Amino acid sequence: MDEPKRRRWTWDEVTTAALDEDGTIRHVPMRHLRCKVGEYPWDEWTTRAITAGVPEELAQLGRAVIREAYQHIWSAALQTECGWDDDGDAMIELALRDPTRANRRWSLLLDTDGHPSSTG
């Protein structure tokens, strides 16, 4: 029997109120990180990415995406894309396999604050 993969990033699931653009209050699930100040998942990810061979500038962009997805409570689908379900392993794989695509996608996510469909 395979053991479950031990996660690097851990959190408690909580619910918080968020204000939509139209003024509606909605309750959304949020992750409250279990980490010490200065030991954030996006910093840990950056170290792993650079060690794996991701260029520094692209690693910093990936770091920003992971951080914003968490802090701005992006959708569950985008949080998954931004590493929150696999400790960012797929992001590192993308950055190594297709750095141009990673740069383009991550820049779009940051430029639109997690709302890429709003670019028309």
Biopython code that builds the backbone (N, CA, C, O; Angstrom):
import numpy as np
from Bio.PDB.StructureBuilder import StructureBuilder

atoms = [
    (1, "MET", "N", (0.844, -1.194, 0.000)),
    (1, "MET", "CA", (0.000, 0.000, 0.000)),
    (1, "MET", "C", (0.882, 1.248, 0.000)),
    (1, "MET", "O", (1.792, 1.380, 0.818)),
    (2, "ASP", "N", (0.601, 2.143, -0.915)),
    (2, "ASP", "CA", (1.378, 3.370, -1.006)),
    (2, "ASP", "C", (1.012, 4.324, 0.119)),
    (2, "ASP", "O", (-0.156, 4.467, 0.480)),
    (3, "GLU", "N", (2.021, 4.964, 0.660)),
    (3, "GLU", "CA", (1.778, 5.980, 1.684)),
    (3, "GLU", "C", (1.364, 7.266, 1.002)),
    (3, "GLU", "O", (1.847, 7.560, -0.092)),
    (4, "PRO", "N", (0.474, 8.047, 1.620)),
    (4, "PRO", "CA", (0.108, 9.330, 1.009)),
    (4, "PRO", "C", (1.322, 10.254, 0.977)),
    (4, "PRO", "O", (2.172, 10.227, 1.867)),
    (5, "LYS", "N", (1.381, 11.079, -0.082)),
    (5, "LYS", "CA", (2.490, 12.019, -0.220)),
    (5, "LYS", "C", (2.429, 13.040, 0.917)),
    (5, "LYS", "O", (1.384, 13.635, 1.180)),
    (6, "ARG", "N", (3.546, 13.226, 1.572)),
    (6, "ARG", "CA", (3.625, 14.217, 2.639)),
    (6, "ARG", "C", (3.720, 15.604, 2.015)),
    (6, "ARG", "O", (4.599, 15.871, 1.196)),
    (7, "ARG", "N", (2.826, 16.458, 2.402)),
    (7, "ARG", "CA", (2.787, 17.815, 1.848)),
    (7, "ARG", "C", (3.824, 18.697, 2.533)),
    (7, "ARG", "O", (4.065, 18.583, 3.735)),
    (8, "ARG", "N", (4.428, 19.573, 1.748)),
    (8, "ARG", "CA", (5.337, 20.570, 2.302)),
    (8, "ARG", "C", (4.545, 21.730, 2.885)),
    (8, "ARG", "O", (4.886, 22.267, 3.939)),
    (9, "TRP", "N", (3.464, 22.113, 2.169)),
    (9, "TRP", "CA", (2.662, 23.262, 2.578)),
    (9, "TRP", "C", (1.429, 22.755, 3.308)),
    (9, "TRP", "O", (0.700, 21.912, 2.786)),
    (10, "THR", "N", (1.194, 23.259, 4.502)),
    (10, "THR", "CA", (0.024, 22.834, 5.270)),
    (10, "THR", "C", (-0.771, 24.049, 5.718)),
    (10, "THR", "O", (-0.230, 25.142, 5.885)),
    (11, "TRP", "N", (-2.062, 23.833, 5.908)),
    (11, "TRP", "CA", (-2.955, 24.920, 6.287)),
    (11, "TRP", "C", (-4.200, 24.361, 6.943)),
    (11, "TRP", "O", (-4.476, 23.163, 6.875)),
    (12, "ASP", "N", (-4.936, 25.238, 7.572)),
    (12, "ASP", "CA", (-6.267, 24.928, 8.088)),
    (12, "ASP", "C", (-7.272, 25.551, 7.138)),
    (12, "ASP", "O", (-7.074, 26.669, 6.663)),
    (13, "GLU", "N", (-8.348, 24.833, 6.862)),
    (13, "GLU", "CA", (-9.412, 25.373, 6.020)),
    (13, "GLU", "C", (-10.343, 26.193, 6.910)),
    (13, "GLU", "O", (-10.824, 25.701, 7.931)),
    (14, "VAL", "N", (-10.591, 27.419, 6.530)),
    (14, "VAL", "CA", (-11.504, 28.294, 7.260)),
    (14, "VAL", "C", (-12.435, 28.952, 6.243)),
    (14, "VAL", "O", (-12.182, 28.904, 5.039)),
    (15, "THR", "N", (-13.501, 29.559, 6.726)),
    (15, "THR", "CA", (-14.408, 30.302, 5.862)),
    (15, "THR", "C", (-14.330, 31.763, 6.241)),
    (15, "THR", "O", (-14.306, 32.111, 7.422)),
    (16, "THR", "N", (-14.291, 32.615, 5.236)),
    (16, "THR", "CA", (-14.209, 34.046, 5.477)),
    (16, "THR", "C", (-15.206, 34.767, 4.575)),
    (16, "THR", "O", (-15.630, 34.235, 3.550)),
    (17, "ALA", "N", (-15.565, 35.956, 4.961)),
    (17, "ALA", "CA", (-16.464, 36.763, 4.143)),
    (17, "ALA", "C", (-15.643, 37.557, 3.145)),
    (17, "ALA", "O", (-14.587, 38.098, 3.473)),
    (18, "ALA", "N", (-16.150, 37.616, 1.915)),
    (18, "ALA", "CA", (-15.495, 38.390, 0.860)),
    (18, "ALA", "C", (-16.545, 39.267, 0.192)),
    (18, "ALA", "O", (-17.705, 38.875, 0.070)),
    (19, "LEU", "N", (-16.141, 40.428, -0.230)),
    (19, "LEU", "CA", (-17.035, 41.382, -0.879)),
    (19, "LEU", "C", (-16.835, 41.306, -2.385)),
    (19, "LEU", "O", (-15.744, 41.574, -2.889)),
    (20, "ASP", "N", (-17.905, 40.936, -3.108)),
    (20, "ASP", "CA", (-17.843, 40.888, -4.569)),
    (20, "ASP", "C", (-17.830, 42.301, -5.133)),
    (20, "ASP", "O", (-18.098, 43.268, -4.419)),
    (21, "GLU", "N", (-17.513, 42.413, -6.433)),
    (21, "GLU", "CA", (-17.477, 43.717, -7.092)),
    (21, "GLU", "C", (-18.819, 44.436, -7.039)),
    (21, "GLU", "O", (-18.868, 45.665, -7.010)),
    (22, "ASP", "N", (-19.922, 43.660, -7.026)),
    (22, "ASP", "CA", (-21.254, 44.279, -6.989)),
    (22, "ASP", "C", (-21.724, 44.594, -5.570)),
    (22, "ASP", "O", (-22.858, 45.031, -5.377)),
    (23, "GLY", "N", (-20.861, 44.374, -4.581)),
    (23, "GLY", "CA", (-21.197, 44.686, -3.194)),
    (23, "GLY", "C", (-21.797, 43.532, -2.417)),
    (23, "GLY", "O", (-22.099, 43.675, -1.232)),
    (24, "THR", "N", (-21.975, 42.387, -3.067)),
    (24, "THR", "CA", (-22.528, 41.216, -2.404)),
    (24, "THR", "C", (-21.474, 40.572, -1.507)),
    (24, "THR", "O", (-20.325, 40.393, -1.910)),
    (25, "ILE", "N", (-21.874, 40.234, -0.312)),
    (25, "ILE", "CA", (-20.971, 39.519, 0.594)),
    (25, "ILE", "C", (-21.181, 38.029, 0.368)),
    (25, "ILE", "O", (-22.312, 37.542, 0.364)),
    (26, "ARG", "N", (-20.086, 37.318, 0.181)),
    (26, "ARG", "CA", (-20.172, 35.869, 0.031)),
    (26, "ARG", "C", (-19.178, 35.226, 0.986)),
    (26, "ARG", "O", (-18.178, 35.836, 1.365)),
    (27, "HIS", "N", (-19.460, 34.012, 1.364)),
    (27, "HIS", "CA", (-18.562, 33.266, 2.245)),
    (27, "HIS", "C", (-17.737, 32.324, 1.389)),
    (27, "HIS", "O", (-18.270, 31.520, 0.624)),
    (28, "VAL", "N", (-16.444, 32.438, 1.533)),
    (28, "VAL", "CA", (-15.542, 31.641, 0.705)),
    (28, "VAL", "C", (-14.576, 30.860, 1.587)),
    (28, "VAL", "O", (-14.165, 31.319, 2.653)),
    (29, "PRO", "N", (-14.224, 29.659, 1.111)),
    (29, "PRO", "CA", (-13.218, 28.899, 1.853)),
    (29, "PRO", "C", (-11.856, 29.569, 1.696)),
    (29, "PRO", "O", (-11.541, 30.112, 0.638)),
    (30, "MET", "N", (-11.075, 29.528, 2.728)),
    (30, "MET", "CA", (-9.745, 30.138, 2.703)),
    (30, "MET", "C", (-8.795, 29.233, 3.456)),
    (30, "MET", "O", (-9.198, 28.480, 4.343)),
    (31, "ARG", "N", (-7.552, 29.318, 3.096)),
    (31, "ARG", "CA", (-6.529, 28.520, 3.760)),
    (31, "ARG", "C", (-5.744, 29.411, 4.703)),
    (31, "ARG", "O", (-5.206, 30.444, 4.303)),
    (32, "HIS", "N", (-5.688, 29.000, 5.954)),
    (32, "HIS", "CA", (-4.875, 29.708, 6.945)),
    (32, "HIS", "C", (-3.588, 28.903, 7.094)),
    (32, "HIS", "O", (-3.592, 27.797, 7.636)),
    (33, "LEU", "N", (-2.499, 29.468, 6.612)),
    (33, "LEU", "CA", (-1.222, 28.750, 6.572)),
    (33, "LEU", "C", (-0.716, 28.371, 7.951)),
    (33, "LEU", "O", (-0.878, 29.108, 8.924)),
    (34, "ARG", "N", (-0.104, 27.213, 8.005)),
    (34, "ARG", "CA", (0.604, 26.765, 9.197)),
    (34, "ARG", "C", (2.100, 26.895, 8.910)),
    (34, "ARG", "O", (2.768, 25.917, 8.575)),
    (35, "CYS", "N", (2.598, 28.087, 9.045)),
    (35, "CYS", "CA", (4.030, 28.295, 8.835)),
    (35, "CYS", "C", (4.470, 29.476, 9.689)),
    (35, "CYS", "O", (3.665, 30.291, 10.138)),
    (36, "LYS", "N", (5.764, 29.532, 9.889)),
    (36, "LYS", "CA", (6.328, 30.642, 10.639)),
    (36, "LYS", "C", (6.544, 31.834, 9.710)),
    (36, "LYS", "O", (6.726, 31.670, 8.504)),
    (37, "VAL", "N", (6.521, 33.014, 10.277)),
    (37, "VAL", "CA", (6.818, 34.216, 9.504)),
    (37, "VAL", "C", (8.191, 34.040, 8.854)),
    (37, "VAL", "O", (9.159, 33.660, 9.513)),
    (38, "GLY", "N", (8.256, 34.318, 7.576)),
    (38, "GLY", "CA", (9.507, 34.180, 6.849)),
    (38, "GLY", "C", (9.740, 32.803, 6.263)),
    (38, "GLY", "O", (10.730, 32.593, 5.561)),
    (39, "GLU", "N", (8.837, 31.845, 6.540)),
    (39, "GLU", "CA", (8.951, 30.495, 5.987)),
    (39, "GLU", "C", (7.708, 30.173, 5.174)),
    (39, "GLU", "O", (7.060, 29.146, 5.380)),
    (40, "TYR", "N", (7.388, 31.061, 4.254)),
    (40, "TYR", "CA", (6.160, 30.934, 3.483)),
    (40, "TYR", "C", (6.332, 29.939, 2.344)),
    (40, "TYR", "O", (7.444, 29.747, 1.852)),
    (41, "PRO", "N", (5.246, 29.305, 1.920)),
    (41, "PRO", "CA", (5.335, 28.332, 0.829)),
    (41, "PRO", "C", (5.935, 28.906, -0.450)),
    (41, "PRO", "O", (6.668, 28.209, -1.151)),
    (42, "TRP", "N", (5.635, 30.166, -0.763)),
    (42, "TRP", "CA", (6.172, 30.750, -1.998)),
    (42, "TRP", "C", (7.677, 30.910, -1.929)),
    (42, "TRP", "O", (8.347, 30.854, -2.960)),
    (43, "ASP", "N", (8.227, 31.109, -0.737)),
    (43, "ASP", "CA", (9.687, 31.190, -0.602)),
    (43, "ASP", "C", (10.319, 29.811, -0.739)),
    (43, "ASP", "O", (11.354, 29.652, -1.385)),
    (44, "GLU", "N", (9.685, 28.820, -0.126)),
    (44, "GLU", "CA", (10.162, 27.439, -0.226)),
    (44, "GLU", "C", (10.136, 26.997, -1.682)),
    (44, "GLU", "O", (11.067, 26.350, -2.160)),
    (45, "TRP", "N", (9.049, 27.356, -2.394)),
    (45, "TRP", "CA", (8.908, 26.992, -3.798)),
    (45, "TRP", "C", (10.029, 27.630, -4.630)),
    (45, "TRP", "O", (10.622, 26.968, -5.482)),
    (46, "THR", "N", (10.315, 28.890, -4.388)),
    (46, "THR", "CA", (11.346, 29.596, -5.151)),
    (46, "THR", "C", (12.691, 28.893, -5.020)),
    (46, "THR", "O", (13.405, 28.723, -6.009)),
    (47, "THR", "N", (13.032, 28.490, -3.819)),
    (47, "THR", "CA", (14.291, 27.777, -3.586)),
    (47, "THR", "C", (14.316, 26.469, -4.363)),
    (47, "THR", "O", (15.315, 26.146, -5.005)),
    (48, "ARG", "N", (13.213, 25.707, -4.309)),
    (48, "ARG", "CA", (13.154, 24.439, -5.045)),
    (48, "ARG", "C", (13.223, 24.664, -6.553)),
    (48, "ARG", "O", (13.893, 23.919, -7.267)),
    (49, "ALA", "N", (12.525, 25.701, -7.036)),
    (49, "ALA", "CA", (12.508, 25.979, -8.475)),
    (49, "ALA", "C", (13.907, 26.316, -8.982)),
    (49, "ALA", "O", (14.346, 25.779, -9.999)),
    (50, "ILE", "N", (14.599, 27.192, -8.284)),
    (50, "ILE", "CA", (15.951, 27.595, -8.698)),
    (50, "ILE", "C", (16.901, 26.402, -8.635)),
    (50, "ILE", "O", (17.728, 26.215, -9.527)),
    (51, "THR", "N", (16.785, 25.605, -7.593)),
    (51, "THR", "CA", (17.616, 24.406, -7.457)),
    (51, "THR", "C", (17.361, 23.437, -8.609)),
    (51, "THR", "O", (18.279, 22.756, -9.065)),
    (52, "ALA", "N", (16.108, 23.375, -9.080)),
    (52, "ALA", "CA", (15.757, 22.477, -10.187)),
    (52, "ALA", "C", (16.220, 23.015, -11.537)),
    (52, "ALA", "O", (16.226, 22.279, -12.524)),
    (53, "GLY", "N", (16.613, 24.299, -11.595)),
    (53, "GLY", "CA", (17.106, 24.867, -12.834)),
    (53, "GLY", "C", (16.229, 25.933, -13.458)),
    (53, "GLY", "O", (16.504, 26.381, -14.572)),
    (54, "VAL", "N", (15.179, 26.350, -12.766)),
    (54, "VAL", "CA", (14.339, 27.437, -13.268)),
    (54, "VAL", "C", (15.131, 28.739, -13.145)),
    (54, "VAL", "O", (15.699, 29.010, -12.086)),
    (55, "PRO", "N", (15.181, 29.548, -14.202)),
    (55, "PRO", "CA", (15.906, 30.824, -14.111)),
    (55, "PRO", "C", (15.342, 31.710, -12.992)),
    (55, "PRO", "O", (14.141, 31.705, -12.720)),
    (56, "GLU", "N", (16.223, 32.455, -12.366)),
    (56, "GLU", "CA", (15.853, 33.294, -11.211)),
    (56, "GLU", "C", (14.644, 34.197, -11.495)),
    (56, "GLU", "O", (13.716, 34.261, -10.688)),
    (57, "GLU", "N", (14.653, 34.883, -12.620)),
    (57, "GLU", "CA", (13.561, 35.819, -12.925)),
    (57, "GLU", "C", (12.217, 35.094, -13.044)),
    (57, "GLU", "O", (11.202, 35.587, -12.551)),
    (58, "LEU", "N", (12.207, 33.931, -13.693)),
    (58, "LEU", "CA", (10.977, 33.157, -13.826)),
    (58, "LEU", "C", (10.557, 32.586, -12.482)),
    (58, "LEU", "O", (9.364, 32.522, -12.184)),
    (59, "ALA", "N", (11.513, 32.173, -11.673)),
    (59, "ALA", "CA", (11.198, 31.671, -10.330)),
    (59, "ALA", "C", (10.563, 32.770, -9.478)),
    (59, "ALA", "O", (9.638, 32.500, -8.712)),
    (60, "GLN", "N", (11.041, 33.986, -9.605)),
    (60, "GLN", "CA", (10.447, 35.099, -8.851)),
    (60, "GLN", "C", (9.027, 35.389, -9.330)),
    (60, "GLN", "O", (8.162, 35.744, -8.529)),
    (61, "LEU", "N", (8.784, 35.242, -10.618)),
    (61, "LEU", "CA", (7.436, 35.417, -11.152)),
    (61, "LEU", "C", (6.508, 34.331, -10.613)),
    (61, "LEU", "O", (5.382, 34.616, -10.206)),
    (62, "GLY", "N", (6.978, 33.097, -10.612)),
    (62, "GLY", "CA", (6.196, 31.998, -10.050)),
    (62, "GLY", "C", (5.903, 32.216, -8.576)),
    (62, "GLY", "O", (4.798, 31.939, -8.109)),
    (63, "ARG", "N", (6.888, 32.710, -7.848)),
    (63, "ARG", "CA", (6.708, 33.019, -6.429)),
    (63, "ARG", "C", (5.565, 34.017, -6.249)),
    (63, "ARG", "O", (4.708, 33.845, -5.383)),
    (64, "ALA", "N", (5.565, 35.060, -7.075)),
    (64, "ALA", "CA", (4.533, 36.092, -6.967)),
    (64, "ALA", "C", (3.145, 35.520, -7.254)),
    (64, "ALA", "O", (2.170, 35.890, -6.599)),
    (65, "VAL", "N", (3.058, 34.621, -8.229)),
    (65, "VAL", "CA", (1.772, 34.004, -8.567)),
    (65, "VAL", "C", (1.251, 33.166, -7.401)),
    (65, "VAL", "O", (0.077, 33.259, -7.043)),
    (66, "ILE", "N", (2.108, 32.363, -6.819)),
    (66, "ILE", "CA", (1.694, 31.525, -5.685)),
    (66, "ILE", "C", (1.218, 32.403, -4.530)),
    (66, "ILE", "O", (0.190, 32.127, -3.912)),
    (67, "ARG", "N", (1.958, 33.439, -4.254)),
    (67, "ARG", "CA", (1.627, 34.352, -3.153)),
    (67, "ARG", "C", (0.301, 35.071, -3.405)),
    (67, "ARG", "O", (-0.550, 35.132, -2.517)),
    (68, "GLU", "N", (0.122, 35.614, -4.608)),
    (68, "GLU", "CA", (-1.114, 36.342, -4.913)),
    (68, "GLU", "C", (-2.324, 35.426, -4.913)),
    (68, "GLU", "O", (-3.396, 35.819, -4.452)),
    (69, "ALA", "N", (-2.172, 34.208, -5.425)),
    (69, "ALA", "CA", (-3.289, 33.260, -5.425)),
    (69, "ALA", "C", (-3.792, 33.032, -4.002)),
    (69, "ALA", "O", (-4.994, 32.914, -3.767)),
    (70, "TYR", "N", (-2.862, 32.974, -3.068)),
    (70, "TYR", "CA", (-3.232, 32.785, -1.658)),
    (70, "TYR", "C", (-3.795, 34.078, -1.058)),
    (70, "TYR", "O", (-4.892, 34.080, -0.499)),
    (71, "GLN", "N", (-3.057, 35.152, -1.173)),
    (71, "GLN", "CA", (-3.432, 36.379, -0.473)),
    (71, "GLN", "C", (-4.676, 37.042, -1.051)),
    (71, "GLN", "O", (-5.401, 37.719, -0.322)),
    (72, "HIS", "N", (-4.938, 36.864, -2.344)),
    (72, "HIS", "CA", (-6.100, 37.495, -2.965)),
    (72, "HIS", "C", (-7.268, 36.528, -3.144)),
    (72, "HIS", "O", (-8.259, 36.836, -3.807)),
    (73, "ILE", "N", (-7.125, 35.355, -2.538)),
    (73, "ILE", "CA", (-8.180, 34.331, -2.521)),
    (73, "ILE", "C", (-8.700, 34.062, -3.941)),
    (73, "ILE", "O", (-9.899, 34.146, -4.206)),
    (74, "TRP", "N", (-7.772, 33.740, -4.839)),
    (74, "TRP", "CA", (-8.174, 33.394, -6.192)),
    (74, "TRP", "C", (-9.042, 32.150, -6.160)),
    (74, "TRP", "O", (-9.078, 31.451, -5.147)),
    (75, "SER", "N", (-9.738, 31.861, -7.242)),
    (75, "SER", "CA", (-10.637, 30.705, -7.314)),
    (75, "SER", "C", (-9.881, 29.414, -6.986)),
    (75, "SER", "O", (-8.656, 29.343, -7.085)),
    (76, "ALA", "N", (-10.650, 28.403, -6.596)),
    (76, "ALA", "CA", (-10.046, 27.103, -6.274)),
    (76, "ALA", "C", (-9.286, 26.547, -7.470)),
    (76, "ALA", "O", (-8.206, 25.979, -7.308)),
    (77, "ALA", "N", (-9.843, 26.704, -8.678)),
    (77, "ALA", "CA", (-9.170, 26.196, -9.877)),
    (77, "ALA", "C", (-7.826, 26.900, -10.091)),
    (77, "ALA", "O", (-6.831, 26.254, -10.418)),
    (78, "LEU", "N", (-7.798, 28.216, -9.906)),
    (78, "LEU", "CA", (-6.537, 28.943, -10.077)),
    (78, "LEU", "C", (-5.563, 28.634, -8.954)),
    (78, "LEU", "O", (-4.357, 28.573, -9.190)),
    (79, "GLN", "N", (-6.055, 28.439, -7.740)),
    (79, "GLN", "CA", (-5.146, 28.067, -6.660)),
    (79, "GLN", "C", (-4.505, 26.711, -6.950)),
    (79, "GLN", "O", (-3.332, 26.493, -6.649)),
    (80, "THR", "N", (-5.287, 25.805, -7.538)),
    (80, "THR", "CA", (-4.718, 24.518, -7.938)),
    (80, "THR", "C", (-3.645, 24.719, -8.995)),
    (80, "THR", "O", (-2.558, 24.151, -8.895)),
    (81, "GLU", "N", (-3.946, 25.530, -10.012)),
    (81, "GLU", "CA", (-2.971, 25.821, -11.066)),
    (81, "GLU", "C", (-1.718, 26.475, -10.488)),
    (81, "GLU", "O", (-0.612, 26.268, -10.985)),
    (82, "CYS", "N", (-1.904, 27.258, -9.442)),
    (82, "CYS", "CA", (-0.796, 28.009, -8.840)),
    (82, "CYS", "C", (-0.118, 27.259, -7.698)),
    (82, "CYS", "O", (0.513, 27.868, -6.835)),
    (83, "GLY", "N", (-0.253, 25.946, -7.699)),
    (83, "GLY", "CA", (0.573, 25.125, -6.825)),
    (83, "GLY", "C", (0.009, 24.685, -5.500)),
    (83, "GLY", "O", (0.677, 23.958, -4.766)),
    (84, "TRP", "N", (-1.185, 25.093, -5.169)),
    (84, "TRP", "CA", (-1.671, 24.838, -3.824)),
    (84, "TRP", "C", (-2.109, 23.403, -3.574)),
    (84, "TRP", "O", (-2.335, 23.034, -2.422)),
    (85, "ASP", "N", (-2.237, 22.584, -4.602)),
    (85, "ASP", "CA", (-2.611, 21.192, -4.379)),
    (85, "ASP", "C", (-1.449, 20.221, -4.560)),
    (85, "ASP", "O", (-1.557, 19.047, -4.207)),
    (86, "ASP", "N", (-0.338, 20.711, -5.109)),
    (86, "ASP", "CA", (0.814, 19.823, -5.319)),
    (86, "ASP", "C", (2.133, 20.452, -4.890)),
    (86, "ASP", "O", (3.202, 20.040, -5.340)),
    (87, "ASP", "N", (2.054, 21.446, -4.023)),
    (87, "ASP", "CA", (3.249, 22.151, -3.536)),
    (87, "ASP", "C", (4.026, 22.822, -4.673)),
    (87, "ASP", "O", (5.228, 23.062, -4.554)),
    (88, "GLY", "N", (3.336, 23.118, -5.767)),
    (88, "GLY", "CA", (3.964, 23.819, -6.871)),
    (88, "GLY", "C", (4.798, 22.959, -7.803)),
    (88, "GLY", "O", (5.516, 23.487, -8.653)),
    (89, "ASP", "N", (4.716, 21.643, -7.657)),
    (89, "ASP", "CA", (5.535, 20.763, -8.494)),
    (89, "ASP", "C", (5.227, 20.935, -9.978)),
    (89, "ASP", "O", (6.146, 20.974, -10.796)),
    (90, "ALA", "N", (3.936, 21.038, -10.340)),
    (90, "ALA", "CA", (3.571, 21.195, -11.754)),
    (90, "ALA", "C", (4.065, 22.531, -12.303)),
    (90, "ALA", "O", (4.402, 22.629, -13.483)),
    (91, "MET", "N", (4.110, 23.549, -11.466)),
    (91, "MET", "CA", (4.627, 24.852, -11.913)),
    (91, "MET", "C", (6.114, 24.747, -12.254)),
    (91, "MET", "O", (6.569, 25.314, -13.247)),
    (92, "ILE", "N", (6.855, 24.032, -11.439)),
    (92, "ILE", "CA", (8.288, 23.837, -11.716)),
    (92, "ILE", "C", (8.449, 23.055, -13.011)),
    (92, "ILE", "O", (9.290, 23.397, -13.843)),
    (93, "GLU", "N", (7.645, 22.003, -13.188)),
    (93, "GLU", "CA", (7.719, 21.213, -14.417)),
    (93, "GLU", "C", (7.421, 22.075, -15.641)),
    (93, "GLU", "O", (8.118, 21.974, -16.651)),
    (94, "LEU", "N", (6.385, 22.926, -15.563)),
    (94, "LEU", "CA", (6.050, 23.810, -16.672)),
    (94, "LEU", "C", (7.185, 24.783, -16.958)),
    (94, "LEU", "O", (7.552, 24.988, -18.116)),
    (95, "ALA", "N", (7.740, 25.380, -15.916)),
    (95, "ALA", "CA", (8.820, 26.359, -16.092)),
    (95, "ALA", "C", (10.046, 25.732, -16.746)),
    (95, "ALA", "O", (10.744, 26.394, -17.513)),
    (96, "LEU", "N", (10.311, 24.478, -16.454)),
    (96, "LEU", "CA", (11.454, 23.794, -17.055)),
    (96, "LEU", "C", (11.147, 23.346, -18.487)),
    (96, "LEU", "O", (12.007, 23.423, -19.363)),
    (97, "ARG", "N", (9.927, 22.880, -18.716)),
    (97, "ARG", "CA", (9.527, 22.357, -20.028)),
    (97, "ARG", "C", (9.268, 23.466, -21.043)),
    (97, "ARG", "O", (9.667, 23.361, -22.203)),
    (98, "ASP", "N", (8.588, 24.539, -20.595)),
    (98, "ASP", "CA", (8.174, 25.606, -21.518)),
    (98, "ASP", "C", (8.204, 26.952, -20.795)),
    (98, "ASP", "O", (7.155, 27.486, -20.435)),
    (99, "PRO", "N", (9.405, 27.502, -20.583)),
    (99, "PRO", "CA", (9.519, 28.739, -19.817)),
    (99, "PRO", "C", (8.777, 29.918, -20.437)),
    (99, "PRO", "O", (8.294, 30.790, -19.715)),
    (100, "THR", "N", (8.681, 29.957, -21.757)),
    (100, "THR", "CA", (7.961, 31.053, -22.409)),
    (100, "THR", "C", (6.475, 30.990, -22.064)),
    (100, "THR", "O", (5.861, 32.005, -21.733)),
    (101, "ARG", "N", (5.913, 29.805, -22.143)),
    (101, "ARG", "CA", (4.492, 29.626, -21.789)),
    (101, "ARG", "C", (4.252, 29.957, -20.322)),
    (101, "ARG", "O", (3.277, 30.631, -19.990)),
    (102, "ALA", "N", (5.134, 29.488, -19.440)),
    (102, "ALA", "CA", (4.989, 29.772, -18.007)),
    (102, "ALA", "C", (5.026, 31.279, -17.762)),
    (102, "ALA", "O", (4.202, 31.813, -17.021)),
    (103, "ASN", "N", (5.975, 31.952, -18.382)),
    (103, "ASN", "CA", (6.097, 33.397, -18.212)),
    (103, "ASN", "C", (4.840, 34.102, -18.696)),
    (103, "ASN", "O", (4.327, 34.992, -18.019)),
    (104, "ARG", "N", (4.343, 33.712, -19.856)),
    (104, "ARG", "CA", (3.146, 34.345, -20.425)),
    (104, "ARG", "C", (1.926, 34.125, -19.519)),
    (104, "ARG", "O", (1.190, 35.066, -19.222)),
    (105, "ARG", "N", (1.719, 32.874, -19.084)),
    (105, "ARG", "CA", (0.551, 32.559, -18.250)),
    (105, "ARG", "C", (0.638, 33.236, -16.889)),
    (105, "ARG", "O", (-0.337, 33.832, -16.432)),
    (106, "TRP", "N", (1.776, 33.150, -16.249)),
    (106, "TRP", "CA", (1.917, 33.724, -14.914)),
    (106, "TRP", "C", (1.826, 35.240, -14.952)),
    (106, "TRP", "O", (1.266, 35.853, -14.043)),
    (107, "SER", "N", (2.368, 35.846, -15.991)),
    (107, "SER", "CA", (2.248, 37.301, -16.136)),
    (107, "SER", "C", (0.785, 37.696, -16.317)),
    (107, "SER", "O", (0.334, 38.679, -15.731)),
    (108, "LEU", "N", (0.044, 36.941, -17.121)),
    (108, "LEU", "CA", (-1.375, 37.218, -17.318)),
    (108, "LEU", "C", (-2.139, 37.121, -15.999)),
    (108, "LEU", "O", (-2.963, 37.982, -15.693)),
    (109, "LEU", "N", (-1.869, 36.085, -15.228)),
    (109, "LEU", "CA", (-2.556, 35.927, -13.945)),
    (109, "LEU", "C", (-2.269, 37.097, -13.013)),
    (109, "LEU", "O", (-3.171, 37.586, -12.332)),
    (110, "LEU", "N", (-1.030, 37.544, -12.980)),
    (110, "LEU", "CA", (-0.688, 38.681, -12.123)),
    (110, "LEU", "C", (-1.299, 39.976, -12.646)),
    (110, "LEU", "O", (-1.813, 40.783, -11.872)),
    (111, "ASP", "N", (-1.240, 40.171, -13.958)),
    (111, "ASP", "CA", (-1.773, 41.398, -14.559)),
    (111, "ASP", "C", (-3.276, 41.535, -14.365)),
    (111, "ASP", "O", (-3.800, 42.647, -14.297)),
    (112, "THR", "N", (-3.972, 40.398, -14.277)),
    (112, "THR", "CA", (-5.436, 40.408, -14.136)),
    (112, "THR", "C", (-5.885, 40.063, -12.729)),
    (112, "THR", "O", (-7.081, 39.898, -12.486)),
    (113, "ASP", "N", (-4.951, 39.951, -11.802)),
    (113, "ASP", "CA", (-5.231, 39.565, -10.412)),
    (113, "ASP", "C", (-6.123, 38.314, -10.356)),
    (113, "ASP", "O", (-7.100, 38.260, -9.608)),
    (114, "GLY", "N", (-5.762, 37.331, -11.156)),
    (114, "GLY", "CA", (-6.471, 36.058, -11.114)),
    (114, "GLY", "C", (-7.776, 36.036, -11.876)),
    (114, "GLY", "O", (-8.600, 35.146, -11.665)),
    (115, "HIS", "N", (-7.978, 36.995, -12.754)),
    (115, "HIS", "CA", (-9.197, 37.047, -13.574)),
    (115, "HIS", "C", (-8.808, 37.128, -15.042)),
    (115, "HIS", "O", (-9.092, 38.131, -15.697)),
    (116, "PRO", "N", (-8.154, 36.079, -15.580)),
    (116, "PRO", "CA", (-7.633, 36.157, -16.947)),
    (116, "PRO", "C", (-8.709, 36.331, -18.009)),
    (116, "PRO", "O", (-8.412, 36.832, -19.093)),
    (117, "SER", "N", (-9.937, 35.938, -17.740)),
    (117, "SER", "CA", (-10.990, 36.078, -18.743)),
    (117, "SER", "C", (-11.450, 37.516, -18.891)),
    (117, "SER", "O", (-12.206, 37.837, -19.809)),
    (118, "SER", "N", (-10.999, 38.385, -17.993)),
    (118, "SER", "CA", (-11.424, 39.794, -18.037)),
    (118, "SER", "C", (-10.603, 40.628, -19.008)),
    (118, "SER", "O", (-10.814, 41.835, -19.126)),
    (119, "THR", "N", (-9.659, 39.985, -19.708)),
    (119, "THR", "CA", (-8.785, 40.747, -20.608)),
    (119, "THR", "C", (-9.402, 40.970, -21.971)),
    (119, "THR", "O", (-8.861, 41.725, -22.778)),
    (120, "GLY", "N", (-10.557, 40.309, -22.251)),
    (120, "GLY", "CA", (-11.282, 40.521, -23.503)),
    (120, "GLY", "C", (-10.524, 40.091, -24.646)),
    (120, "GLY", "O", (-10.996, 40.203, -25.778)),
]
sb = StructureBuilder()
sb.init_structure("model")
sb.init_model(0)
sb.init_chain("A")
sb.init_seg("    ")
for serial, (resi, resn, name, xyz) in enumerate(atoms, 1):
    if name == "N":
        sb.init_residue(resn, " ", resi, " ")
    sb.init_atom(name, np.array(xyz, "f"), 0.0, 1.0, " ", f" {name:<3s}", serial, name[0])
structure = sb.get_structure()
